[in-house]
Amino acid sequence: MEALAMAATCYDDIHKFLDGRACSEAASSFQTSSPLEILDQIRKDKRFDGIFSTPGGNNLDILFLDFEALILDYWVAWHITDPVEQFRASQEAATAVFVTTGGNTHDFFLVHLLTTSHAVRILLPLVPAKYHLSLVRQWWLIVVAIYIAQLRPQIYLGSINKHDLKGRDWDWVSGQAISGKWAISAHYIKPIRAMKEAAKTWGDPDEFYLKAAVKFIDEFRGWGGF
């Protein structure tokens, strides 16, 4: 509800990416169905080297002012042919970006890639099908921009798959969210819930989401990225 309220009251120049046909019909220099592949290409793109010395939300204004063409190129590179399957993959990507890029702290801006993905998943069944692709593409624009603004950290997908559960399950995860050390932090609880709901929605035969949630809880020491 908060997201919908903000969408109804906050409107800036970025709307041209979402409303303007020139942007939505732009051609990319490459196409792929994999969100993680695009993020890896962004990480390796030397054109972004050195433009920011520190991460933070203020970097977004500079990005959209001075690097619009680059953002547009990566935004439209995601070739969506199977919206449901690729949205599932995008939730895995959002989880990997957030969980595996933490150092001494976890990035406060990158966590919102995961929580907004959770919001999109909830909204999709409630809005007409003709808006589904647009909604997912709007979310992807946020991913591209924030990933660049937060200095393009390397994503270590394998670190989730290798994380030792030590017998811990979703009941343990839920207990940590409700009564653990960081339980009074709403921003700590939100990604845990998002991962649990993603596992419930898509299934979790390889325990990817469970391992990601346990890894996050094991390693969380506070928020950074400002």
Backbone hydrogen bonds, N-H to C=O, Kabsch-Sander energy under -0.5 kcal/mol:
donor,donor_aa,acceptor,acceptor_aa,energy
5,A,1,M,-2.3
6,M,2,E,-2.3
7,A,3,A,-2.2
8,A,4,L,-1.6
9,T,5,A,-0.9
9,T,6,M,-0.5
10,C,6,M,-2.7
11,Y,9,T,-0.6
15,H,12,D,-1.9
16,K,13,D,-1.6
17,F,14,I,-1.9
18,L,14,I,-0.8
19,D,15,H,-3.4
20,G,16,K,-1.4
24,S,20,G,-1.9
25,E,21,R,-2.2
26,A,23,C,-1.4
32,T,77,A,-2.3
38,I,34,S,-1.5
39,L,35,P,-2.2
40,D,36,L,-2.1
41,Q,37,E,-2.0
42,I,38,I,-2.3
43,R,39,L,-2.4
44,K,40,D,-1.5
45,D,41,Q,-0.7
45,D,42,I,-1.0
46,K,44,K,-0.8
48,F,45,D,-1.7
49,D,46,K,-1.2
51,I,48,F,-1.5
56,G,149,A,-0.5
59,N,56,G,-1.6
60,L,57,G,-1.6
61,D,58,N,-0.7
62,I,58,N,-0.9
63,L,59,N,-2.2
64,F,60,L,-2.3
65,L,61,D,-1.3
66,D,62,I,-3.0
67,F,63,L,-2.4
71,I,67,F,-2.3
72,L,68,E,-2.7
73,D,69,A,-2.1
74,Y,70,L,-2.1
75,W,71,I,-2.5
76,V,72,L,-2.3
78,W,75,W,-0.8
79,H,32,T,-2.9
79,H,77,A,-0.9
80,I,78,W,-0.8
81,T,79,H,-0.8
86,Q,82,D,-2.9
87,F,83,P,-1.8
88,R,84,V,-2.0
89,A,85,E,-2.0
90,S,86,Q,-1.9
91,Q,87,F,-1.7
92,E,88,R,-1.6
93,A,89,A,-2.3
94,A,90,S,-2.6
95,T,91,Q,-1.9
96,A,92,E,-2.5
97,V,93,A,-2.8
98,F,94,A,-1.9
99,V,95,T,-2.9
100,T,96,A,-2.0
101,T,97,V,-0.6
103,G,105,T,-1.9
106,H,222,G,-2.6
108,F,224,G,-3.0
111,V,107,D,-1.6
112,H,109,F,-0.8
113,L,110,L,-1.3
114,L,110,L,-0.8
115,T,111,V,-2.2
116,T,112,H,-2.0
117,S,113,L,-1.1
118,H,114,L,-2.0
119,A,115,T,-1.7
120,V,116,T,-2.5
121,R,117,S,-2.3
122,I,118,H,-1.7
123,L,119,A,-2.2
124,L,120,V,-2.5
126,L,123,L,-1.9
127,V,123,L,-0.9
127,V,124,L,-0.8
131,Y,128,P,-2.2
132,H,129,A,-1.5
133,L,129,A,-0.5
135,L,131,Y,-2.4
136,V,132,H,-2.4
137,R,133,L,-2.4
138,Q,134,S,-2.1
139,W,135,L,-1.9
140,W,136,V,-2.1
141,L,137,R,-1.8
142,I,138,Q,-1.4
143,V,139,W,-1.9
144,V,140,W,-2.5
145,A,141,L,-2.2
146,I,142,I,-2.7
147,Y,143,V,-2.5
148,I,144,V,-1.7
149,A,145,A,-2.6
150,Q,146,I,-2.0
151,L,148,I,-1.7
152,R,147,Y,-2.3
156,Y,154,Q,-0.5
157,L,155,I,-0.8
159,S,156,Y,-1.2
160,I,156,Y,-0.5
160,I,157,L,-1.5
161,N,157,L,-1.2
162,K,158,G,-1.9
163,H,160,I,-1.2
165,L,163,H,-0.6
168,R,165,L,-2.0
173,V,169,D,-2.1
174,S,170,W,-2.9
175,G,171,D,-2.1
176,Q,172,W,-2.1
177,A,173,V,-2.0
178,I,174,S,-2.1
179,S,175,G,-2.8
180,G,176,Q,-1.6
183,A,180,G,-1.6
185,S,182,W,-2.1
186,A,184,I,-0.7
188,Y,185,S,-0.8
189,I,185,S,-1.6
190,K,186,A,-2.1
192,I,188,Y,-0.8
193,R,189,I,-2.4
194,A,190,K,-2.5
195,M,191,P,-2.4
196,K,192,I,-2.3
197,E,193,R,-2.7
198,A,194,A,-2.0
199,A,195,M,-2.2
200,K,196,K,-1.9
201,T,197,E,-2.3
202,W,198,A,-2.7
203,G,199,A,-1.7
207,E,204,D,-1.8
211,K,207,E,-2.7
212,A,208,F,-2.3
213,A,209,Y,-2.5
214,V,210,L,-2.5
215,K,211,K,-2.6
216,F,212,A,-2.4
217,I,213,A,-2.3
218,D,214,V,-2.8
219,E,215,K,-2.0
220,F,216,F,-1.7
221,R,222,G,-0.6
224,G,106,H,-2.8
